Amino acid sequence: MQETLQISSSQQTINGVNWLESVQMIIENNNKAFHEDGSWRQEEPMVADVLTITESKKEIQKLNRAFQAQKKAFDHNPNPGFETRREWLLRLKKALLNNQERIIDALNEDFSNRSRDETLLAELMPSIQAINYALKHMKQWMKPAKRHVGLLFLPADNAIHYQPLGVIGIIVPWNYPVNLAIGPLVAALAAGNRAMIKMSEFTPRTSELLREILSTTFTEDLVTVISGEADVAAEFSKQPFDHLLFTGSTAVGRMVMKAAAENLTPVTLELGGKSPAVVAEDVPIADAAERIAFGKAFNAGQTCIAPDYVLCPEHKIDAFVDAFIGKFQNMYPTLKDNQDYTAVINERQLQRLKGYLADAEQKGARIIEINPGNESFNRGTRKLPVHIILDATPEMKVLQEEIFGPLLPVIPYKNVDEAVTYINNRPRPLALYYFGYRKSEQKRLLERTHAGGVCINDTLVHFAQDDMPFGGVGESGMGHYHGKEGFLTFSNAKGVHTKQRFHSGKIIFPPHGTLLHHLVYKLFIK
């Protein structure tokens, strides 16, 4: 049974909610109520839809209640001391360590298959390391930073006091729901704030587990987890937070920023885009291929900083493809039943990726499916092999949209200038990867391109560097977090100028035109 819904483009987004997507998802769920022969299943999907609306209403009520509770709690304790913040982080660390296996299992259920090791490497390890780093450095971060006082204003002291902002909103995507909730939470707590976290509706088991873990670790007026559909997310982004951090797509990031602007809420947007991997002339092709294969296949390419496409010297394309296939096969000898290879998160995303492949093939691309075990993926799995796409052209979706999956266009270039021009003619990416061992060429590329972050001769791992900021630029985002930058993002850097009894400023008081005034002007206006 098929149903058709038509909504004009001007009606698709209302109050920040993409109602077209939401209604289509409801129809999709309703269609699941029929057997393939058209007969009715036992379930009542419309009842489920009513329950979803009821649950959304409850979540919005909880959201409003928790926000007011957190504002009130912050007013009572606007600047928690080091020991309090340290105790918060230690409780968080203990909760994560005590629930490792449950987190692994929940993510595996949400993805239908999520590599255990990828969860350890990309969710739990960076979360724990972020806590450890904050615990080690937080006391120093909290100290007022002394600043220079100009001669005219002596004797006096200048200092920057880092003050908690208040209540922080955190909107979490589905691809790494634990780390992308915990990382910002660590920064918010280290800076002395309260936090509300909106989890993704596409990872329901992980979202519910994290809600359970954090609700038993913290009171609601310190940390609250909110779940729910698009209407709840829209209401969440409209709250007058003291800062709002969003991780997700550029399109949704625009809506979040628009909603936040109504309250003049400052935002940190961690978006995405098409992150290039540039293969230089001098690099051994096997080195580049292996590291790009790791970055592309990790989490089945569902990573905001995954290599989106490769720029390769035109005479090395065939060598790169052969090396990539060989390195990928070494990592994943089979795919369908291989627990190391992660599935696509849901059917909607799988069909989107298949649509990109069909679009590219229809428009003349050569597509190479890397299927080491020659397995069938037509039924019973959401796994999708890595596909290399050659002869891609600008009108293809794989070169227009962020791929966010295991598809890899390989684009030839004649010289480095051409590669740089290709990158600079497109929106600035969240990540840029360069493979080449000549330091002069590394420097040249760094100086001539813009990206949120850069990794030279590796992929992905710059995200895990606690002592470096992480963030985007242009359409890939704004603002930073991680480490000290996260602490600063969620703090008000309040400048404080202090004088005691002696007041040198009196020399410029009226009446003007005195000898002292003329002396001051002569000394300081030159």
C-alpha positions, 0 to 999 in steps of 0.5 A: 500500500502506498500513500502520496503526500504533497506539501509545497516547499514553503510549507515544509518547515514550520517553527523549525520543524521539517514537517514534510520529513516528519509526516513522511516518517509517520506514513513510512511507519504506517506502511509497515502495518501491512503484509507484502500481500496487502493484508493488515498486521495485528499492530495498530500504527495510528495508535502508536502515532497518538502515543508518540504525540503524547510522549512528545508532549510529556517530553516538552513539559519535562524540558520546560520544567527542567530548564526552570529548575536548572536556572533556579539552581544556577542562581543559588550556586552561580560559581561552583568551586573546583572540588564541586566540579571535580566531584561532578566529573568523577561521578560521570567517569564512574558512571561511564566505566560502570556501564561500558557493556550496556553502552556497547550493546545499546549502540549495537542494537540501534545500528543493527550492528555497531562494531564493539571496537569502534564504540570503544575507540570512538565513544568511550575512550575519547569520553573518558580521556576528555574527563581525565584531561579536564580533571588534570587541567581544570584547576589551572583553567579556573584561575584568573589570568593576569593581563597587562596594565597600561602606564597611564592607569597604574597602580592597578591590576587587570585580570580575566575571571572565567565565570560559568554561563549558566544553563547549556543546551547540547543537541546530539546527532545519531552517529556518535551519540555517546561521545557527542553528548559526553564531550560537550557535557564534560566541557560544560561541567568543567566550566561550572555550568548546568546542562540539558542534552537533547538526544537523537530519536534515531538511536532510541536505545542508546538515548534511553540508556544515557538518560538512565545513566545520567539521571541516576548520576546527577539531579535533574537541576544539574544534568537532564537528558531529553529525547523525542521527535522533531517537535521536541528538538524544535522546542529545545532549540527555542529555549533561552539557553546561556549557550547552545551547542549543536552537532549535525547537518548544515541545513539543520544547523541553520534552523537551530541558529535561527531559533537561538537568535530569537533569544540572542543565545550564542551557539557553537555549531559543529556541522559537516560538509565534504572533507577532502583527502589530498594524495600528493605526488611524493607519498607512497600510494599504499600509505595514503590508501591504507589510512584513507580506507581506515577513515572511510570505513570506520563507522561505515563512513557515518562520521562528520569528519570522514574523508568525503572524496579523494583528490589524486594525481591523475596518473596514480588513480588506478594505483590508488584504487588497487591499493585501497581495495587491497588495504580494505580487504585486509581490514575486512575480509568479509562484511555481512556477518563481520562484527567489525564492519558497522551497518548503516543506522536506518533504512532511510539513510541506506536508501539515501546512499543507494540513491546516490549510487544510482544517480552517479551510475545513471549519469555515467560514473564507474562504480567499484563495489568492494565486496571481498566475500562476494556476499549478497546485501539485497535482504536482511541487512543494512550493511553497505560495502564501500563503493569507489566512484570514478569519473564523477561529474559535478551534477552528481549528488555524490559531489554535491551533498555530504555523503555520510556513508561508505561511498568514495569519489576519487577525483583526478588532478594534474597539479597541486594548484588544481587540487587547491583550487578545487577545494577553495571553490567549494564550501570550507570543510570541517576536516582536510586530509593531506598525504605527503611527506614533503614539509614544504608542500604540507606548509603550502597546502595549510596556508592556501586552504581553509578547514575546521581542522587538518590531519596530515598523513592520517585521518580522523584522529585529530578529533581525539586530541584533547589539547587542540580545539575542534570546530568548523569554519564557514558552512562547516560550523562555528566555535570550538570545544574540546580541552581548554577551548571547551572550558572557554566556550562555556565560560564568560571571560570577564575582564576585571580592572582593580584599583585600591586607595590611590587613584591616578585617574584623578589627573584627567578629571575636569576642569580640563586644559591643565598642565597635567592634561597637556602632559598626558596628551603629549605622552600618550597621543603619539 
